[in-house]
Amino acid sequence: MSSPTGPASGLPVRMPRPRQSGRHRRPEPVAAPEGAPALVLAVPGTPSAAVRGLAEEVVSIARSELPGLEAAIGFLDGDGVEYPLLSAVLGRAAELRVERYELARAAGREVAEPQGPAAVVVPLLAGPDRTLTDRIRQAVADSGAAAELTDVLGPHPLLAEALHVRLSEAGLARADRARLFTVATAADGIVLATVGGEEAVQAAGITGMLLAARLAVPVMAAALDQEGSVAAVAQQLRGSGSLQLALAPYLIGPELGEGLLEEAMKAADCPVAQALGAYPAVGKLVLSQYTTALGIAPQPQGTPVR
């Protein structure tokens, strides 16, 4: 039992940890500024429970990195009930900001009138897809809300890291090249599969170069939504000496059309890794786009796979 003066004899007393000093001290955590716009994750593709779960996990990662972050999920092809439409989510974000301002004034607080965007919209896309980003832009306009639309998540070293991890999880790459773990099924050539046409292939190629440096094998990008693209790239890799190929989806997941990946596997005649999904780097890059738009934090840096 505890006494009025403290814990009973024999019980440990929890003392606050002193703040570490010097050049190696941990930086103080950054928190979302008061009144900051909401982060709205724009999710493409056909909504489902699995897609919603993925999006919620990405948002959870972003919230864990920035305490106080207000975030919501809007579906490009939502049903307006179970899966809220992006335009409706943005409209509600604008209404909430006005309501909070009016409540604060009614409570006698001196608060500045809301200015700037009510939301920052981050597309859940690894690379450019003109069709999808045009639709997201139209949804922002249709909402009537003041909102800022960021760029897609890649190219970025963190996505190369995520691709490396997904390949290693499938047994198609060494988890750590420095330790030279032997993987009998490790690929000696990677087809980096994306959607969005030639623009997406060029952007994926930049991340592909970073992945090639990590794996020390050739990596070439191909478009899943362009007929013959995957087969041509696979043939080119085999022609240059790569005999054991692997298909790495440069995709989060929801934007992947039904059947495209299965067709690509047959065209390339090789095993495939999982899509990037809710890998922690995806959540960090979503937050990075948000904080960069607000100018409150630097972009995250890539980290080696251990």
Residue, then its C-alpha position, 0 to 999 in steps of 0.5 A: m500500500s502507499s502512504p500519504t508521503g509516497p509508495a510503501s517501503g520496498l516498492p520502486v519509485r518511477m523517476p523521470r528520465p533525464r533529458q539526454s544532453g550533447r550532440h547525440r541526444r534524441p530530437e524532441p518529437v514534432a507534433a502537429p500544429e494546432g489548427a493544422p489542416a487534416l491529412v486526407l488519404a486519397v485511395p484509388g481502386t475498388p473499395s473493400a474491407a481489405v483496402r480499407g484495412l490497408a489504408e487505416e494501417v497507413v494512416s495509423i503509421a502516419r499518426s504514430e509519427l506525428p502526434g496530434l495529426e488529424a487524418a481521414i480516408g477518402f475513396l475515389d470510388g466509394d459508395g458514400v456510405e461504408y466507403p466515404l467518397l473523397s469529395a465528401v470527406l474533404g467537404r466535411a473537413a472544411e465544415l469541421r474547421v469552421e465549426r471548431y472556429e465558431l465554438a472557440r469564439a463562442a467559448g470566449r477564446e481569441v482564435a484566428e480565423p481559419q486560413g489556408p487549406a482545410a486539408v492536404v490530400v495525399p494520393l495512395l500511389a507509389g508512382p504517377d498515374r495520370t488517369l487516377t491523379d486527374r480524377i483525384r484532382q477533380a474530386v478535390a474541385d468537386s468538394g468545394a473545399a480549400a485543399e492542397l493536393t500533393d504529389v505521389l509517394g515515389p520515386h524515393p529510397l524508402l520505396a526501394e527499401a520496401l521493394h527489397v523487403r517484399l522480395s526477401e519475404a518471398g525468398l527472391a532476394r537476400a535480406d541483407r547483402a552485406r551478410l551474404f545470406t544464401v538464398a537458393t531462389a534469389a533472382d538475378g534479374i527483377v521486373l519492376a511492375t507498375v501501372g500508369g503507362e510510360e510516365a509511370v515506367q520512367a518514374a519506377g525506373i528511378t526507384g529501380m536503380l536504387l533497388a539494383a544498387r541494393l541487390a546488385v542485380p539488374v532491375m528494369a521497369a515495365a507497365l502492367d497496363q501496356e500490352g506486351s511490356v512485361a514480356a518484352v522486359a523479361q525477354q530483355l533481361r534474359g537476353s542480357g544473362s539473367l536466368q532467374l527472374a522475379l516480378a516486383p510490384y511497384l504498387i501499394g495495392p488498391e490501384l492494381g486492376e483485377g487480373l493484371l498481376e496474374e497476367a504479368m506472372k504468366a508473361a514474365d514466367c517468373p515468381v512474384a513478390q507481394a505489393l508494397g501494401a502498408y509497409p512502414a515506409v509507405g506511411k512515413l512517405v504519406l506523412s512526408q508529403y503532408t509535412t512538406a506541404l505544410g513546411i513543418a518537417p524534413q522528408p524521411q531518409g532511407t534506412p538499410v535493411r538489417 
